[in-house]
Amino acid sequence: ALLHVTARSLARLPAEGPARLVRFREMREQRGWTFATGAGAEAPRVLLRAEGDALETIEPDAKTRDDRLPDATPPMRWHRCLAPAPAVALLHGEGLAFLGALERIEATCQGGLPAACVAVVMQEGDVSGDRMLGVAEVARLLRGAAWAIAAQDGAEPEGLAAAAGLGGIAALAAARVMVESLDFDGDGRLSAAELAQDRMTFPSAAGAAAGRPVALEALGEGIELLRALLERVAN
């Protein structure tokens, strides 16, 4: 099995059987252990501590009271591996990279300024280093999200592979839609300015006093007519 621990999550990925992903909502010290409580209705708990050259973990029974932990449950010992096996990296690499990226995005965007939030999304998604987001880079983030959802739901290796495969197809389609819908200069990539368009600050409230309101439902018909006209012109 593989154990991956970030600042606020733990992923246990066995070669066979269901995965377990716990994202920590709260952490505290208790009797020499780090006591982490996960998010969600079940509020799963994990105890962690460094012991020599190993990391020890306890995943207690749900019925055990917090104040009785750690109990007599023997801890699991984990040792650092220098590099994962190729098959493991292929199956879990993008998902585990996404977990760290998600935590950095959450840390910046929750309660932060919109400009900083856009900047960290660009930084985490920009693989090529050109300060832009292409379709492949957006799809990579979406594939990582699909893996994380499957792992959190306790998927087995086959389920995680299916999430990466089928999720990858959906992620590519969604990434193309996202890029095309925000790519205002038509270069096939998203810049920070395009990603932040109309989202950094509220637009000016100045409209025009002349005229009278039309039914918003009617605009939908107009948009369809405009789209049909443009498609005919393009063809």
Phi and psi restraints in degrees (value plus and minus 20) as a CYANA .aco file:
   2 LEU   PHI    -134.9   -94.9
   2 LEU   PSI     113.6   153.6
   3 LEU   PHI    -135.2   -95.2
   3 LEU   PSI     107.7   147.7
   4 HIS   PHI    -143.7  -103.7
   4 HIS   PSI     102.2   142.2
   5 VAL   PHI    -140.1  -100.1
   5 VAL   PSI     107.2   147.2
   6 THR   PHI    -129.8   -89.8
   6 THR   PSI    -190.5  -150.5
   7 ALA   PHI     -83.5   -43.5
   7 ALA   PSI     -51.6   -11.6
   8 ARG   PHI    -157.9  -117.9
   8 ARG   PSI       8.0    48.0
   9 SER   PHI    -178.9  -138.9
   9 SER   PSI     141.1   181.1
  10 LEU   PHI    -157.6  -117.6
  10 LEU   PSI     109.7   149.7
  11 ALA   PHI    -141.5  -101.5
  11 ALA   PSI     100.5   140.5
  12 ARG   PHI    -127.9   -87.9
  12 ARG   PSI     100.0   140.0
  13 LEU   PHI    -145.5  -105.5
  13 LEU   PSI      72.0   112.0
  14 PRO   PHI     -95.3   -55.3
  14 PRO   PSI     137.8   177.8
  15 ALA   PHI     -86.1   -46.1
  15 ALA   PSI     -51.2   -11.2
  16 GLU   PHI    -155.8  -115.8
  16 GLU   PSI     125.1   165.1
  17 GLY   PHI      80.2   120.2
  17 GLY   PSI     156.1   196.1
  18 PRO   PHI     -93.4   -53.4
  18 PRO   PSI     124.7   164.7
  19 ALA   PHI     -96.5   -56.5
  19 ALA   PSI     142.4   182.4
  20 ARG   PHI    -156.9  -116.9
  20 ARG   PSI     102.8   142.8
  21 LEU   PHI    -141.6  -101.6
  21 LEU   PSI     100.0   140.0
  22 VAL   PHI    -139.1   -99.1
  22 VAL   PSI     100.8   140.8
  23 ARG   PHI    -121.2   -81.2
  23 ARG   PSI     101.4   141.4
  24 PHE   PHI     -95.3   -55.3
  24 PHE   PSI     105.3   145.3
  25 ARG   PHI    -110.6   -70.6
  25 ARG   PSI     -56.9   -16.9
  26 GLU   PHI    -159.5  -119.5
  26 GLU   PSI     129.4   169.4
  27 MET   PHI    -161.4  -121.4
  27 MET   PSI     122.3   162.3
  28 ARG   PHI    -174.0  -134.0
  28 ARG   PSI     144.9   184.9
  29 GLU   PHI    -109.4   -69.4
  29 GLU   PSI     117.4   157.4
  30 GLN   PHI    -169.2  -129.2
  30 GLN   PSI      89.4   129.4
  31 ARG   PHI      33.9    73.9
  31 ARG   PSI      25.2    65.2
  32 GLY   PHI      64.1   104.1
  32 GLY   PSI     -17.2    22.8
  33 TRP   PHI    -136.8   -96.8
  33 TRP   PSI     135.1   175.1
  34 THR   PHI    -109.1   -69.1
  34 THR   PSI      97.8   137.8
  35 PHE   PHI    -119.1   -79.1
  35 PHE   PSI      91.3   131.3
  36 ALA   PHI    -132.9   -92.9
  36 ALA   PSI     113.6   153.6
  37 THR   PHI    -132.9   -92.9
  37 THR   PSI     109.0   149.0
  38 GLY   PHI    -104.3   -64.3
  38 GLY   PSI     143.8   183.8
  39 ALA   PHI     -99.3   -59.3
  39 ALA   PSI     144.4   184.4
  40 GLY   PHI      86.5   126.5
  40 GLY   PSI     149.4   189.4
  41 ALA   PHI     -83.9   -43.9
  41 ALA   PSI     -55.0   -15.0
  42 GLU   PHI     -99.1   -59.1
  42 GLU   PSI     -38.3     1.7
  43 ALA   PHI      26.5    66.5
  43 ALA   PSI      41.4    81.4
  44 PRO   PHI     -82.4   -42.4
  44 PRO   PSI     131.2   171.2
  45 ARG   PHI    -140.3  -100.3
  45 ARG   PSI     124.7   164.7
  46 VAL   PHI    -159.2  -119.2
  46 VAL   PSI     115.3   155.3
  47 LEU   PHI    -130.2   -90.2
  47 LEU   PSI     116.1   156.1
  48 LEU   PHI    -155.2  -115.2
  48 LEU   PSI     126.3   166.3
  49 ARG   PHI    -179.0  -139.0
  49 ARG   PSI     129.9   169.9
  50 ALA   PHI    -103.4   -63.4
  50 ALA   PSI     113.0   153.0
  51 GLU   PHI    -157.6  -117.6
  51 GLU   PSI      79.2   119.2
  52 GLY   PHI      46.3    86.3
  52 GLY   PSI    -148.7  -108.7
  53 ASP   PHI    -115.1   -75.1
  53 ASP   PSI      -4.1    35.9
  54 ALA   PHI    -142.3  -102.3
  54 ALA   PSI     143.8   183.8
  55 LEU   PHI    -131.3   -91.3
  55 LEU   PSI     108.5   148.5
  56 GLU   PHI    -127.0   -87.0
  56 GLU   PSI     120.9   160.9
  57 THR   PHI    -153.4  -113.4
  57 THR   PSI     129.0   169.0
  58 ILE   PHI    -149.9  -109.9
  58 ILE   PSI     109.7   149.7
  59 GLU   PHI    -134.2   -94.2
  59 GLU   PSI      71.4   111.4
  60 PRO   PHI     -90.4   -50.4
  60 PRO   PSI     140.4   180.4
  61 ASP   PHI     -83.0   -43.0
  61 ASP   PSI     124.2   164.2
  62 ALA   PHI     -82.4   -42.4
  62 ALA   PSI     -42.9    -2.9
  63 LYS   PHI    -105.1   -65.1
  63 LYS   PSI     -31.9     8.1
  64 THR   PHI     -96.3   -56.3
  64 THR   PSI     110.7   150.7
  65 ARG   PHI     -89.6   -49.6
  65 ARG   PSI     129.5   169.5
  66 ASP   PHI     -77.5   -37.5
  66 ASP   PSI     -61.5   -21.5
  67 ASP   PHI     -93.5   -53.5
  67 ASP   PSI     -25.2    14.8
  68 ARG   PHI    -122.3   -82.3
  68 ARG   PSI     -12.0    28.0
  69 LEU   PHI    -122.2   -82.2
  69 LEU   PSI     125.2   165.2
  70 PRO   PHI     -92.7   -52.7
  70 PRO   PSI     126.7   166.7
  71 ASP   PHI    -124.2   -84.2
  71 ASP   PSI    -173.6  -133.6
  72 ALA   PHI    -101.0   -61.0
  72 ALA   PSI     -18.9    21.1
  73 THR   PHI     -81.5   -41.5
  73 THR   PSI     103.9   143.9
  74 PRO   PHI     -87.5   -47.5
  74 PRO   PSI     114.8   154.8
  75 PRO   PHI     -94.2   -54.2
  75 PRO   PSI     135.2   175.2
  76 MET   PHI    -110.5   -70.5
  76 MET   PSI     118.0   158.0
  77 ARG   PHI    -126.2   -86.2
  77 ARG   PSI     112.5   152.5
  78 TRP   PHI    -143.6  -103.6
  78 TRP   PSI     118.3   158.3
  79 HIS   PHI    -137.7   -97.7
  79 HIS   PSI     122.8   162.8
  80 ARG   PHI     -85.9   -45.9
  80 ARG   PSI     114.2   154.2
  81 CYS   PHI    -123.6   -83.6
  81 CYS   PSI     119.3   159.3
  82 LEU   PHI     -87.0   -47.0
  82 LEU   PSI     -58.0   -18.0
  83 ALA   PHI    -174.9  -134.9
  83 ALA   PSI     118.4   158.4
  84 PRO   PHI     -93.9   -53.9
  84 PRO   PSI     138.8   178.8
  85 ALA   PHI     -83.3   -43.3
  85 ALA   PSI     129.1   169.1
  86 PRO   PHI     -74.0   -34.0
  86 PRO   PSI     -60.2   -20.2
  87 ALA   PHI     -85.7   -45.7
  87 ALA   PSI     -57.0   -17.0
  88 VAL   PHI     -87.9   -47.9
  88 VAL   PSI     -64.3   -24.3
  89 ALA   PHI     -83.3   -43.3
  89 ALA   PSI     -58.6   -18.6
  90 LEU   PHI     -85.3   -45.3
  90 LEU   PSI     -58.7   -18.7
  91 LEU   PHI     -98.1   -58.1
  91 LEU   PSI     -59.2   -19.2
  92 HIS   PHI    -134.2   -94.2
  92 HIS   PSI     -30.2     9.8
  93 GLY   PHI     -76.4   -36.4
  93 GLY   PSI     -72.6   -32.6
  94 GLU   PHI     -84.8   -44.8
  94 GLU   PSI     -58.4   -18.4
  95 GLY   PHI     -85.4   -45.4
  95 GLY   PSI     -63.5   -23.5
  96 LEU   PHI     -87.9   -47.9
  96 LEU   PSI     -56.9   -16.9
  97 ALA   PHI     -83.1   -43.1
  97 ALA   PSI     -57.2   -17.2
  98 PHE   PHI     -85.2   -45.2
  98 PHE   PSI     -56.7   -16.7
  99 LEU   PHI     -78.6   -38.6
  99 LEU   PSI     -67.4   -27.4
 100 GLY   PHI     -84.1   -44.1
 100 GLY   PSI     -61.9   -21.9
 101 ALA   PHI     -82.9   -42.9
 101 ALA   PSI     -61.5   -21.5
 102 LEU   PHI     -81.8   -41.8
 102 LEU   PSI     -61.2   -21.2
 103 GLU   PHI     -84.9   -44.9
 103 GLU   PSI     -59.8   -19.8
 104 ARG   PHI     -88.2   -48.2
 104 ARG   PSI     -56.9   -16.9
 105 ILE   PHI     -86.2   -46.2
 105 ILE   PSI     -64.7   -24.7
 106 GLU   PHI     -81.0   -41.0
 106 GLU   PSI     -63.6   -23.6
 107 ALA   PHI     -82.1   -42.1
 107 ALA   PSI     -54.4   -14.4
 108 THR   PHI    -105.1   -65.1
 108 THR   PSI     -60.1   -20.1
 109 CYS   PHI    -103.3   -63.3
 109 CYS   PSI     -47.2    -7.2
 110 GLN   PHI     -96.7   -56.7
 110 GLN   PSI      81.9   121.9
 111 GLY   PHI      64.8   104.8
 111 GLY   PSI     -18.9    21.1
 112 GLY   PHI    -113.1   -73.1
 112 GLY   PSI    -198.5  -158.5
 113 LEU   PHI     -99.6   -59.6
 113 LEU   PSI     127.2   167.2
 114 PRO   PHI     -76.3   -36.3
 114 PRO   PSI     -58.4   -18.4
 115 ALA   PHI     -82.5   -42.5
 115 ALA   PSI     -61.4   -21.4
 116 ALA   PHI     -87.4   -47.4
 116 ALA   PSI     -56.1   -16.1
 117 CYS   PHI     -84.8   -44.8
 117 CYS   PSI     -66.8   -26.8
 118 VAL   PHI     -81.8   -41.8
 118 VAL   PSI     -60.7   -20.7
 119 ALA   PHI     -83.1   -43.1
 119 ALA   PSI     -61.4   -21.4
 120 VAL   PHI     -92.7   -52.7
 120 VAL   PSI     -53.7   -13.7
 121 VAL   PHI     -83.1   -43.1
 121 VAL   PSI     -63.7   -23.7
 122 MET   PHI     -82.5   -42.5
 122 MET   PSI     -63.1   -23.1
 123 GLN   PHI     -83.5   -43.5
 123 GLN   PSI     -63.3   -23.3
 124 GLU   PHI     -93.0   -53.0
 124 GLU   PSI     -51.1   -11.1
 125 GLY   PHI    -107.7   -67.7
 125 GLY   PSI     -41.0    -1.0
 126 ASP   PHI     -99.2   -59.2
 126 ASP   PSI      76.4   116.4
 127 VAL   PHI    -101.2   -61.2
 127 VAL   PSI     -58.7   -18.7
 128 SER   PHI     -97.1   -57.1
 128 SER   PSI     -38.0     2.0
 129 GLY   PHI      63.0   103.0
 129 GLY   PSI      -4.5    35.5
 130 ASP   PHI    -114.9   -74.9
 130 ASP   PSI     -12.4    27.6
 131 ARG   PHI      42.7    82.7
 131 ARG   PSI       9.4    49.4
 132 MET   PHI    -155.6  -115.6
 132 MET   PSI     141.5   181.5
 133 LEU   PHI    -136.4   -96.4
 133 LEU   PSI      97.9   137.9
 134 GLY   PHI    -114.1   -74.1
 134 GLY   PSI     157.9   197.9
 135 VAL   PHI     -78.9   -38.9
 135 VAL   PSI     -64.8   -24.8
 136 ALA   PHI     -83.4   -43.4
 136 ALA   PSI     -56.6   -16.6
 137 GLU   PHI     -91.8   -51.8
 137 GLU   PSI     -59.0   -19.0
 138 VAL   PHI     -86.7   -46.7
 138 VAL   PSI     -61.7   -21.7
 139 ALA   PHI     -82.2   -42.2
 139 ALA   PSI     -55.8   -15.8
 140 ARG   PHI     -80.7   -40.7
 140 ARG   PSI     -64.1   -24.1
 141 LEU   PHI     -83.3   -43.3
 141 LEU   PSI     -60.9   -20.9
 142 LEU   PHI     -89.6   -49.6
 142 LEU   PSI     -55.6   -15.6
 143 ARG   PHI     -84.9   -44.9
 143 ARG   PSI     -60.3   -20.3
 144 GLY   PHI     -81.8   -41.8
 144 GLY   PSI     -59.4   -19.4
 145 ALA   PHI     -85.1   -45.1
 145 ALA   PSI     -59.8   -19.8
 146 ALA   PHI     -83.2   -43.2
 146 ALA   PSI     -60.8   -20.8
 147 TRP   PHI     -82.5   -42.5
 147 TRP   PSI     -65.5   -25.5
 148 ALA   PHI     -82.8   -42.8
 148 ALA   PSI     -60.4   -20.4
 149 ILE   PHI     -84.0   -44.0
 149 ILE   PSI     -63.3   -23.3
 150 ALA   PHI     -84.8   -44.8
 150 ALA   PSI     -62.0   -22.0
 151 ALA   PHI     -84.5   -44.5
 151 ALA   PSI     -60.5   -20.5
 152 GLN   PHI     -85.2   -45.2
 152 GLN   PSI     -49.4    -9.4
 153 ASP   PHI    -103.8   -63.8
 153 ASP   PSI     -17.7    22.3
 154 GLY   PHI      59.3    99.3
 154 GLY   PSI      12.0    52.0
 155 ALA   PHI     -87.4   -47.4
 155 ALA   PSI     128.2   168.2
 156 GLU   PHI    -104.3   -64.3
 156 GLU   PSI     150.9   190.9
 157 PRO   PHI     -71.3   -31.3
 157 PRO   PSI     -59.0   -19.0
 158 GLU   PHI     -84.8   -44.8
 158 GLU   PSI     -57.7   -17.7
 159 GLY   PHI     -88.5   -48.5
 159 GLY   PSI     -57.1   -17.1
 160 LEU   PHI     -86.8   -46.8
 160 LEU   PSI     -59.0   -19.0
 161 ALA   PHI     -85.0   -45.0
 161 ALA   PSI     -59.9   -19.9
 162 ALA   PHI     -85.8   -45.8
 162 ALA   PSI     -59.7   -19.7
 163 ALA   PHI     -82.7   -42.7
 163 ALA   PSI     -60.2   -20.2
 164 ALA   PHI     -89.5   -49.5
 164 ALA   PSI     -55.3   -15.3
 165 GLY   PHI     -96.7   -56.7
 165 GLY   PSI     -82.1   -42.1
 166 LEU   PHI     -86.8   -46.8
 166 LEU   PSI     -58.7   -18.7
 167 GLY   PHI     -83.9   -43.9
 167 GLY   PSI     -51.4   -11.4
 168 GLY   PHI     -85.8   -45.8
 168 GLY   PSI     -58.8   -18.8
 169 ILE   PHI     -85.4   -45.4
 169 ILE   PSI     -65.9   -25.9
 170 ALA   PHI     -85.4   -45.4
 170 ALA   PSI     -57.8   -17.8
 171 ALA   PHI     -83.6   -43.6
 171 ALA   PSI     -60.4   -20.4
 172 LEU   PHI     -84.6   -44.6
 172 LEU   PSI     -62.8   -22.8
 173 ALA   PHI     -84.3   -44.3
 173 ALA   PSI     -64.2   -24.2
 174 ALA   PHI     -85.9   -45.9
 174 ALA   PSI     -57.0   -17.0
 175 ALA   PHI     -84.9   -44.9
 175 ALA   PSI     -60.1   -20.1
 176 ARG   PHI     -83.6   -43.6
 176 ARG   PSI     -62.5   -22.5
 177 VAL   PHI     -82.6   -42.6
 177 VAL   PSI     -63.8   -23.8
 178 MET   PHI     -83.9   -43.9
 178 MET   PSI     -66.9   -26.9
 179 VAL   PHI     -83.7   -43.7
 179 VAL   PSI     -65.7   -25.7
 180 GLU   PHI     -84.6   -44.6
 180 GLU   PSI     -53.1   -13.1
 181 SER   PHI     -97.2   -57.2
 181 SER   PSI     -39.8     0.2
 182 LEU   PHI    -135.0   -95.0
 182 LEU   PSI     -24.3    15.7
 183 ASP   PHI    -102.7   -62.7
 183 ASP   PSI      61.7   101.7
 184 PHE   PHI     -91.7   -51.7
 184 PHE   PSI     -47.4    -7.4
 185 ASP   PHI    -113.9   -73.9
 185 ASP   PSI     -21.9    18.1
 186 GLY   PHI      51.7    91.7
 186 GLY   PSI       3.4    43.4
 187 ASP   PHI    -112.3   -72.3
 187 ASP   PSI     -16.3    23.7
 188 GLY   PHI      63.4   103.4
 188 GLY   PSI     -13.8    26.2
 189 ARG   PHI    -157.3  -117.3
 189 ARG   PSI     141.4   181.4
 190 LEU   PHI    -126.4   -86.4
 190 LEU   PSI     108.7   148.7
 191 SER   PHI    -115.5   -75.5
 191 SER   PSI     149.2   189.2
 192 ALA   PHI     -81.4   -41.4
 192 ALA   PSI     -58.0   -18.0
 193 ALA   PHI     -84.9   -44.9
 193 ALA   PSI     -60.2   -20.2
 194 GLU   PHI     -88.6   -48.6
 194 GLU   PSI     -59.9   -19.9
 195 LEU   PHI     -85.0   -45.0
 195 LEU   PSI     -50.5   -10.5
 196 ALA   PHI    -115.1   -75.1
 196 ALA   PSI     -22.2    17.8
 197 GLN   PHI     -73.8   -33.8
 197 GLN   PSI     104.4   144.4
 198 ASP   PHI      44.9    84.9
 198 ASP   PSI      -9.6    30.4
 199 ARG   PHI    -137.6   -97.6
 199 ARG   PSI     -33.6     6.4
 200 MET   PHI     -97.9   -57.9
 200 MET   PSI     -66.9   -26.9
 201 THR   PHI    -156.9  -116.9
 201 THR   PSI     137.6   177.6
 202 PHE   PHI     -89.3   -49.3
 202 PHE   PSI     121.4   161.4
 203 PRO   PHI     -88.1   -48.1
 203 PRO   PSI     143.7   183.7
 204 SER   PHI     -79.6   -39.6
 204 SER   PSI     121.8   161.8
 205 ALA   PHI    -102.2   -62.2
 205 ALA   PSI     -26.3    13.7
 206 ALA   PHI     -91.4   -51.4
 206 ALA   PSI      99.4   139.4
 207 GLY   PHI    -132.0   -92.0
 207 GLY   PSI    -146.7  -106.7
 208 ALA   PHI    -165.7  -125.7
 208 ALA   PSI     111.6   151.6
 209 ALA   PHI     -94.9   -54.9
 209 ALA   PSI     -48.2    -8.2
 210 ALA   PHI     -92.0   -52.0
 210 ALA   PSI     138.0   178.0
 211 GLY   PHI      73.4   113.4
 211 GLY   PSI     158.8   198.8
 212 ARG   PHI    -163.0  -123.0
 212 ARG   PSI     131.4   171.4
 213 PRO   PHI     -84.1   -44.1
 213 PRO   PSI     120.9   160.9
 214 VAL   PHI    -126.4   -86.4
 214 VAL   PSI     141.7   181.7
 215 ALA   PHI     -87.1   -47.1
 215 ALA   PSI     106.3   146.3
 216 LEU   PHI     -80.9   -40.9
 216 LEU   PSI     -50.5   -10.5
 217 GLU   PHI     -79.7   -39.7
 217 GLU   PSI     -50.9   -10.9
 218 ALA   PHI     -88.7   -48.7
 218 ALA   PSI     -44.8    -4.8
 219 LEU   PHI     -85.3   -45.3
 219 LEU   PSI     -51.9   -11.9
 220 GLY   PHI     -80.5   -40.5
 220 GLY   PSI     -61.5   -21.5
 221 GLU   PHI     -84.2   -44.2
 221 GLU   PSI     -59.6   -19.6
 222 GLY   PHI     -85.0   -45.0
 222 GLY   PSI     -58.4   -18.4
 223 ILE   PHI     -84.4   -44.4
 223 ILE   PSI     -61.4   -21.4
 224 GLU   PHI     -83.7   -43.7
 224 GLU   PSI     -60.8   -20.8
 225 LEU   PHI     -83.8   -43.8
 225 LEU   PSI     -62.0   -22.0
 226 LEU   PHI     -83.9   -43.9
 226 LEU   PSI     -62.1   -22.1
 227 ARG   PHI     -83.3   -43.3
 227 ARG   PSI     -64.0   -24.0
 228 ALA   PHI     -82.2   -42.2
 228 ALA   PSI     -60.3   -20.3
 229 LEU   PHI     -83.8   -43.8
 229 LEU   PSI     -65.1   -25.1
 230 LEU   PHI     -84.8   -44.8
 230 LEU   PSI     -58.4   -18.4
 231 GLU   PHI     -84.6   -44.6
 231 GLU   PSI     -59.0   -19.0
 232 ARG   PHI     -87.3   -47.3
 232 ARG   PSI     -60.2   -20.2
 233 VAL   PHI     -84.4   -44.4
 233 VAL   PSI     -61.1   -21.1
 234 ALA   PHI     -86.1   -46.1
 234 ALA   PSI     -52.4   -12.4
